[in-house]
Amino acid sequence: MTTHIPPRPRTAPTAGRLTPPPAGSRTRNGGTFSPAANVNFTKNTTTVINGNTSTTPGTGSGGKVPGSDFMSNDDIRAFCEYLRKQARNLATERSMDADHLEAVLRTIPDLADSLTGSRARARRVSRWLKKIAAAEKSIQKYAAALYGTFEREYDSELRQIGKGRNQTKPSRNFGWR
């Protein structure tokens, strides 16, 4: 049985330089098509509010996390919603990652070549990623509880600030005859 050895190249390596195709080449354009186009778009949305600059209104710490300056009810609500949405996405991703990791590790046989042993090892390893996914689900729940507790504890102050004036209780006429 003979092995096929490719012929030696007739020219020196070019280290990335384009060389003309050899005579009798069948390629018409001399190689692959790779245009050198570089397009960059940047959007600058700097806003000045009361002398403070931020990328978007209502976002704290330079636009990283919405509402993280906690200066209003809307900021706290935006922060809690952002936290909950991020945790929901991460929980879904981590859960899928755990399933994928377990499926990949399950295919690696153990020392005794038993499938039962490899499945058990895969479950032991992926268990920790499943716990991370469960922790992200807890973050969702606690972020919703955070805003609910804030509204419950500061409800009276929020009503006074929101209306801008003292509230008078309306008198009720029941129309007794």
Secondary structure as UniProt FT lines:
FT   TURN            15..16
FT   TURN            23..24
FT   STRAND          47..49
FT   TURN            50..51
FT   STRAND          52..54
FT   TURN            57..58
FT   STRAND          59..60
FT   HELIX           61..63
FT   STRAND          65..66
FT   TURN            67..69
FT   HELIX           73..106
FT   TURN            111..112
FT   HELIX           115..153
FT   HELIX           155..163
//
